[in-house]
């Protein structure tokens, strides 16, 4: 079992996920980052994390796929023997800024966005739960958006998914 705390950061190959991986690495955490785009970008983040003194690992995994979620968690646990934090940062959208343009989205757009932005975090928490409960200081961070509160942003489907993520986060916080 690793002496350092361990975090899984979904969507860790760029943006907020990349910054989170680097910050945790600078604080002495080992990190697994996931990506659905190029593994090359994720591996660059891993190298940056290693330069900061941590062990890091990249996994190409889509959080909307439960099997990939479970594999990511198992791989992380096998590597370090613990999981202390989960940062659900992966997300997607379809850009339809004019929320009155109801023809700009269809049911498949909503389902794809919800599957990544809501179902994915649920699946990752479920896969991590038993390991997180063994940690002395477990945490789950679900990265949301002001869009989920104000109903603004890249699309109606995105705003709705972030609102759903906020509600799910509250329920999980009360019950886990």
C-alpha positions as CSV (number, residue, x, y, z in Angstrom):
1,X,0.0,0.0,0.0
2,X,1.3,3.4,-0.9
3,X,2.2,5.9,1.8
4,X,1.0,8.8,-0.2
5,X,-2.7,9.5,-0.7
6,X,-4.2,8.5,-4.0
7,X,-6.7,10.3,-6.2
8,X,-8.5,9.5,-9.4
9,X,-9.2,12.5,-11.6
10,X,-11.5,11.9,-14.6
11,X,-11.0,14.2,-17.6
12,X,-7.5,14.8,-16.3
13,X,-5.6,15.4,-19.6
14,X,-6.4,19.1,-19.9
15,X,-8.1,22.1,-18.3
16,X,-9.4,21.8,-14.7
17,X,-8.5,18.1,-14.6
18,X,-4.9,18.8,-15.6
19,X,-4.6,21.6,-13.1
20,X,-6.1,19.4,-10.3
21,X,-3.7,16.5,-11.1
22,X,-0.7,18.9,-11.0
23,X,-1.9,20.6,-7.7
24,X,-2.4,17.2,-6.0
25,X,0.9,16.0,-7.2
26,X,2.6,19.1,-5.8
27,X,1.0,18.3,-2.5
28,X,2.4,14.7,-2.4
29,X,-0.5,12.8,-3.9
30,X,-0.3,9.9,-6.4
31,X,-2.8,10.3,-9.2
32,X,-4.6,8.4,-11.9
33,X,-6.0,10.5,-14.6
34,X,-8.5,9.4,-17.2
35,X,-9.1,10.8,-20.7
36,X,-11.3,9.9,-23.7
37,X,-9.3,12.0,-26.2
38,X,-5.6,11.3,-26.8
39,X,-3.6,9.3,-24.4
40,X,-0.6,11.4,-25.5
41,X,-2.1,14.5,-23.8
42,X,-2.7,12.5,-20.7
43,X,0.8,11.1,-20.7
44,X,2.2,14.6,-20.9
45,X,0.3,15.5,-17.7
46,X,1.6,12.3,-16.1
47,X,5.2,13.4,-16.9
48,X,4.5,16.8,-15.4
49,X,3.1,15.2,-12.2
50,X,6.1,13.0,-11.9
51,X,8.4,16.1,-12.1
52,X,6.4,17.4,-9.1
53,X,7.4,14.3,-7.1
54,X,4.4,12.0,-7.4
55,X,3.6,8.8,-9.1
56,X,1.1,9.2,-11.8
57,X,-0.8,7.0,-14.2
58,X,-3.0,7.7,-17.3
59,X,-5.9,5.5,-18.4
60,X,-7.9,5.9,-21.6
61,X,-11.4,5.4,-20.2
62,X,-14.9,6.8,-21.0
63,X,-16.8,7.4,-17.7
64,X,-20.1,6.7,-19.5
65,X,-18.9,3.1,-19.8
66,X,-19.4,1.3,-16.5
67,X,-16.9,-1.4,-17.3
68,X,-14.2,1.2,-18.0
69,X,-15.0,3.0,-14.7
70,X,-14.6,-0.2,-12.8
71,X,-11.4,-1.1,-14.6
72,X,-9.9,2.3,-13.8
73,X,-10.7,1.9,-10.1
74,X,-9.3,-1.6,-10.0
75,X,-6.2,-0.6,-11.9
76,X,-5.6,2.3,-9.5
77,X,-6.2,0.1,-6.4
78,X,-3.9,-2.6,-7.7
79,X,-1.1,0.0,-8.4
80,X,-1.2,1.8,-5.0
81,X,-3.4,-0.3,-2.7
82,X,-5.7,2.6,-1.8
83,X,-8.0,5.3,-3.1
84,X,-8.5,8.4,-1.0
85,X,-10.2,10.8,-3.4
86,X,-12.2,10.9,-6.6
87,X,-12.5,14.0,-8.7
88,X,-15.3,13.6,-11.2
89,X,-14.2,16.3,-13.8
90,X,-14.9,14.6,-17.1
91,X,-17.7,16.3,-19.0
92,X,-19.1,16.9,-22.4
93,X,-21.6,19.2,-24.2
94,X,-23.1,20.1,-27.5
95,X,-22.8,23.8,-28.3
96,X,-26.2,25.4,-28.8
97,X,-25.8,28.7,-27.0
98,X,-29.3,29.9,-27.9
99,X,-31.4,27.9,-25.4
100,X,-34.5,28.9,-27.3
101,X,-33.3,26.8,-30.3
102,X,-35.0,23.6,-29.3
103,X,-34.3,22.1,-32.7
104,X,-30.6,22.4,-32.0
105,X,-30.7,19.4,-29.7
106,X,-32.4,16.0,-29.8
107,X,-32.9,13.1,-27.4
108,X,-29.6,11.5,-28.4
109,X,-27.8,14.7,-27.5
110,X,-29.4,14.8,-24.1
111,X,-28.7,11.1,-23.4
112,X,-25.0,11.4,-24.5
113,X,-24.5,14.5,-22.3
114,X,-26.3,13.0,-19.3
115,X,-24.4,9.7,-19.7
116,X,-21.1,11.5,-19.3
117,X,-22.0,14.4,-17.0
118,X,-24.3,12.5,-14.6
119,X,-24.2,8.8,-15.1
120,X,-20.4,8.8,-15.4
121,X,-19.8,10.4,-11.9
122,X,-22.4,8.0,-10.4
123,X,-20.6,5.0,-11.9
124,X,-17.2,6.3,-10.7
125,X,-18.5,6.9,-7.1
126,X,-20.1,3.5,-7.1
127,X,-16.9,1.8,-8.3
128,X,-14.8,3.7,-5.8
129,X,-17.1,3.5,-2.8
130,X,-15.6,0.5,-1.0
131,X,-12.1,1.8,-1.3
132,X,-13.0,5.4,-0.3
133,X,-14.7,4.1,2.8
134,X,-11.4,2.5,3.9
135,X,-9.6,5.8,3.7
136,X,-8.9,7.9,6.8
137,X,-10.0,11.0,4.9
138,X,-12.1,10.1,1.8
139,X,-13.5,12.7,-0.5
140,X,-15.5,13.0,-3.7
141,X,-15.5,16.2,-5.8
142,X,-18.0,16.4,-8.6
143,X,-17.1,19.3,-10.8
144,X,-20.2,21.2,-11.9
145,X,-20.9,24.6,-13.4
146,X,-22.8,27.7,-12.8
147,X,-24.9,26.5,-15.7
148,X,-26.5,24.0,-13.4
149,X,-27.8,26.7,-11.1
150,X,-28.6,29.5,-13.5
151,X,-29.7,27.5,-16.6
152,X,-27.1,29.2,-18.8
153,X,-24.1,27.9,-20.8
154,X,-23.2,25.9,-23.8
155,X,-26.6,24.3,-24.2
156,X,-29.9,23.5,-22.5
157,X,-28.8,19.8,-22.2
158,X,-25.5,20.8,-20.6
159,X,-27.2,23.1,-18.1
160,X,-29.8,20.4,-17.3
161,X,-27.1,17.8,-16.8
162,X,-25.1,20.0,-14.4
163,X,-28.3,20.7,-12.4
164,X,-28.9,16.9,-12.2
165,X,-25.2,16.5,-11.1
166,X,-25.7,19.1,-8.3
167,X,-28.8,17.3,-7.0
168,X,-27.1,13.9,-7.1
169,X,-24.1,15.4,-5.3
170,X,-26.3,16.6,-2.5
171,X,-28.0,13.2,-2.2
172,X,-24.7,11.3,-2.1
173,X,-23.3,13.7,0.5
174,X,-26.2,13.0,2.8
175,X,-26.2,9.3,2.3
176,X,-22.6,8.2,1.9
